[in-house]
Amino acid sequence: MRAAVIERTGLPVRIEDLVLDEPREGEVCVRITASGVCHSDLHVRDGDWVRPGPIILGHEGAGIVEAVGPGVTGLQAGEHVALTWYYPCLRCRACQLGRQWLCSGSASVHHTAADGTSRAHRQDGSDVRAYLSIGTMAERTVVPAAAAVPIPVSVAPEVGALIGCCVSTGVGAVLKTAEVPAGAAVAVFGLGGVGLSVVMGAVLAGAGRIVAVDRVADKLERALDLGATHVVRATEPEATVAAVRTAAGGDGPDYAFEAIGLPITIDQTIAVLPPGGTAVLVGLTPFGQRASFEVFPFVDGSRRILGSNYGFAVAAVDFPRYAELHLQGRLPIDRLVDARIGLEDVEDAFGRMRRGEGLRRVITF
């Protein structure tokens, strides 16, 4: 199979021909039909997040089950699935409490199968890891059965792929992490795939005002198309904060979401809050970066900060839910995709992402 591999973090992608094992106990083989190019992949590619190599990139994928290993129930060959990049062990305390996004027993963080080994190999037999245990920038992958969630056949591959990461992260941040009530004023800083998914989640929640913030005009236009009521072209921080407060009405938004992972926008997300407001941090920074805020007004105004990992996703429940909302026309996930590309175009997609150009590029097979 062909796959996008980096030898180690910080090095360019190479397209390699790899050998893939058959699925073992509790695993399935999935033929990948689509894989999104996500900012988390860029963090690994550029060395912001150090990961062991060599490693197949990609963690936002959908495909079709080709083979089922021993002991697998509930999945069969031919089923269409979206892949979760944080498959649950279903045994730890967090999983037993229904908080699978906090699972402490998943091998995803080691980028291996559950037994600590790899299923992909180079021609010389050496192992190649799979990013977050799924490595979706490849023609095929072997994953734990818990990582493959059935979705309707009528869901397009690129839509299924985005459900696996940016949609669940952004929509879930609104509906599950923050539990935004109808009529609330919402601001969204950063309009990549995750930020625009936050906008769509705010529409689903019935937010009264939805203020979308970015420095790229095309992204602001797309946010309006997806349901934002106001947009702010980001400029100097103080001017941006003032403009967001004005657009949100009153003293500022009830909920402000940061979907980029930059200290400067995290600062602004907190700064726009009125008394009683909530900042929801969704974007992930490079390792070691810090943000700060003035403590007295934060405490005096009873403001809150929430961290939202993966939109509090319980994949087996949430993926089919988001797929059904899409099929009903209430979650227009397909409008997040600005280009379908080949595996050999990954480096170009990363370059565009660094420059803040476009929306989601999706590798289709």
Long-range contacts (C-beta under 8 A, 24 or more apart in sequence): 1-120, 1-138, 1-139, 1-140, 2-138, 2-139, 2-343, 3-56, 3-120, 3-128, 3-135, 3-137, 3-138, 3-139, 3-343, 4-56, 4-57, 4-58, 4-137, 4-138, 4-343, 4-346, 5-54, 5-55, 5-56, 5-57, 5-128, 6-44, 6-45, 6-53, 6-54, 6-55, 6-57, 7-53, 7-54, 8-52, 8-53, 8-54, 9-44, 9-45, 9-46, 9-47, 9-49, 9-50, 9-51, 9-53, 10-45, 10-46, 10-47, 11-53, 12-45, 12-347, 13-45, 13-57, 13-346, 13-347, 13-350, 15-343, 15-344, 16-122, 16-128, 17-123, 18-56, 18-120, 18-121, 18-122, 18-123, 18-128, 18-138, 19-120, 19-121, 19-122, 19-123, 20-119, 20-120, 20-121, 20-140, 20-141, 20-142, 21-119, 21-120, 21-121, 21-142, 22-67, 22-69, 22-142, 23-67, 23-68, 23-69, 23-72, 23-119, 23-142, 24-69, 24-70, 24-113, 24-115, 24-119, 24-142, 25-69, 25-70, 25-71, 26-69, 26-70, 26-71, 26-72, 26-114, 26-144, 26-145, 27-69, 27-72, 27-113, 27-119, 27-142, 27-143, 27-144, 27-145, 28-65, 28-67, 28-68, 28-69, 28-72, 28-75, 28-142, 28-143, 28-145, 28-148, 29-65, 29-66, 29-67, 29-68, 29-69, 29-140, 29-141, 29-142, 30-61, 30-63, 30-64, 30-65, 30-66, 30-81, 30-83, 30-140, 30-141, 30-142, 30-143, 30-148, 31-63, 31-64, 31-66, 31-139, 31-140, 31-365, 32-61, 32-62, 32-63, 32-136, 32-138, 32-139, 32-140, 32-141, 32-365, 33-62, 33-63, 33-64, 33-157, 33-160, 33-161, 33-364, 33-365, 34-61, 34-62, 34-63, 34-156, 34-157, 34-158, 34-160, 34-161, 34-362, 34-363, 34-364, 34-365, 35-60, 35-61, 35-62, 35-136, 35-137, 35-138, 35-161, 35-362, 35-363, 35-365, 36-60, 36-61, 36-158, 36-161, 36-162, 36-164, 36-165, 36-166, 36-193, 36-360, 36-361, 36-362, 36-363, 37-341, 37-346, 37-349, 37-350, 37-353, 37-360, 37-361, 37-362, 37-363, 38-165, 38-166, 38-193, 39-192, 39-194, 39-261, 39-353, 40-165, 40-284, 41-131, 41-137, 41-350, 42-350, 42-353, 42-354, 43-284, 43-286, 44-131, 45-350, 46-350, 46-354, 48-286, 48-287, 49-286, 49-287, 50-287, 51-111, 51-129, 51-131, 52-111, 52-129, 53-129, 54-122, 54-126, 54-128, 54-129, 55-111, 55-128, 55-129, 55-130, 55-131, 55-135, 56-120, 56-128, 56-129, 56-130, 56-131, 56-135, 56-137, 56-138, 56-141, 57-131, 57-135, 57-137, 57-346, 58-131, 58-134, 58-135, 58-136, 58-137, 58-138, 58-363, 59-83, 59-85, 59-131, 59-132, 59-134, 59-135, 59-136, 59-164, 59-165, 60-85, 60-136, 60-161, 60-162, 60-164, 60-165, 60-166, 61-134, 61-136, 61-141, 61-161, 61-164, 62-151, 62-155, 62-157, 62-158, 62-159, 62-160, 62-161, 62-163, 62-164, 63-136, 63-141, 63-157, 65-148, 66-140, 68-145, 69-145, 72-145, 74-145, 75-145, 75-148, 75-150, 79-150, 80-150, 80-151, 80-152, 80-153, 80-155, 80-160, 81-148, 81-149, 81-150, 81-151, 81-160, 82-148, 82-149, 82-151, 82-160, 82-161, 82-163, 82-164, 82-315, 82-319, 82-323, 83-134, 83-136, 83-141, 83-143, 83-147, 83-148, 83-149, 83-164, 84-134, 84-146, 84-147, 84-149, 84-164, 84-313, 84-315, 84-319, 85-131, 85-132, 85-133, 85-134, 85-147, 85-164, 85-165, 85-310, 86-132, 86-310, 86-313, 87-133, 87-134, 87-143, 87-144, 87-146, 87-147, 87-315, 88-146, 88-315, 89-146, 90-146, 98-314, 99-312, 100-313, 100-314, 100-315, 101-309, 101-310, 101-311, 101-312, 101-313, 101-314, 102-309, 106-133, 107-133, 107-144, 108-132, 108-133, 108-134, 108-147, 111-135, 113-142, 113-144, 114-144, 136-161, 136-164, 137-343, 137-346, 137-363, 139-343, 139-365, 146-316, 147-315, 149-315, 149-316, 149-319, 149-320, 150-320, 151-319, 151-320, 151-323, 152-320, 152-323, 152-324, 152-327, 154-327, 155-323, 155-326, 155-327, 156-334, 157-364, 158-334, 158-337, 158-340, 158-362, 158-364, 159-323, 159-326, 159-333, 159-334, 160-323, 161-362, 162-193, 162-197, 162-333, 162-336, 162-337, 162-360, 162-362, 163-319, 163-322, 163-323, 163-326, 163-333, 164-315, 164-319, 165-193, 166-192, 166-193, 166-194, 166-197, 166-336, 166-360, 167-193, 167-197, 167-200, 167-322, 167-331, 167-333, 167-336, 168-310, 168-311, 168-313, 168-315, 168-318, 168-319, 168-322, 169-194, 169-197, 169-282, 169-308, 169-310, 169-311, 169-313, 170-194, 170-195, 170-196, 170-197, 170-198, 170-199, 170-200, 170-201, 170-259, 170-282, 170-311, 171-197, 171-198, 171-200, 171-201, 171-204, 171-311, 171-322, 171-331, 172-201, 172-308, 172-310, 172-311, 172-312, 172-313, 172-318, 173-198, 173-201, 173-257, 173-280, 173-282, 173-308, 173-311, 173-312, 174-198, 174-201, 174-202, 174-204, 174-205, 174-255, 174-257, 175-201, 175-204, 175-205, 175-311, 176-311, 176-312, 176-313, 176-318, 177-280, 177-306, 177-308, 177-311, 177-312, 178-255, 178-257, 178-278, 178-280, 178-306, 178-308, 180-205, 180-207, 180-254, 180-255, 181-205, 181-206, 182-206, 182-207, 182-208, 183-207, 183-208, 184-208, 184-253, 184-254, 184-255, 185-209, 185-211, 185-248, 185-249, 185-250, 185-252, 185-253, 185-254, 185-255, 186-210, 186-211, 186-248, 186-253, 186-254, 186-255, 186-256, 186-257, 187-211, 187-212, 187-213, 187-244, 187-247, 187-248, 187-252, 187-253, 187-255, 187-256, 187-257, 187-269, 187-272, 188-212, 188-213, 188-223, 188-228, 188-256, 188-257, 188-259, 189-213, 189-214, 189-234, 189-256, 189-257, 189-258, 189-259, 189-260, 189-265, 189-268, 189-269, 190-214, 190-258, 190-259, 190-260, 190-262, 190-265, 190-283, 191-216, 191-219, 191-220, 191-222, 191-223, 191-259, 192-219, 192-259, 192-260, 192-359, 192-360, 193-336, 193-359, 193-360, 194-259, 194-282, 194-283, 195-223, 195-257, 195-259, 195-260, 196-222, 196-223, 196-226, 196-336, 196-359, 197-336, 198-257, 198-259, 198-282, 199-223, 199-226, 199-227, 199-228, 200-226, 200-227, 200-331, 200-332, 200-333, 202-227, 203-227, 204-325, 204-330, 204-331, 207-255, 209-247, 209-248, 209-249, 209-253, 211-244, 211-247, 211-248, 211-253, 213-240, 213-244, 215-356, 216-356, 216-357, 218-358, 219-359, 222-335, 222-359, 225-335, 226-332, 226-335, 237-264, 237-267, 237-268, 237-271, 240-268, 241-268, 241-271, 241-272, 244-268, 244-272, 245-272, 245-274, 248-272, 250-274, 251-275, 252-277, 253-277, 254-278, 255-279, 255-280, 256-280, 257-282, 258-282, 258-283, 259-283, 261-285, 261-286, 263-289, 263-290, 263-291, 266-291, 267-291, 267-292, 267-293, 270-298, 270-303, 270-305, 273-301, 273-303, 274-301, 275-300, 275-301, 275-302, 275-303, 276-301, 276-302, 276-303, 277-301, 277-303, 277-304, 278-303, 278-304, 278-305, 278-306, 279-303, 279-304, 279-305, 279-306, 280-305, 280-306, 280-308, 281-305, 281-306, 281-307, 281-308, 282-308, 282-311, 336-360, 337-361, 337-362, 340-364
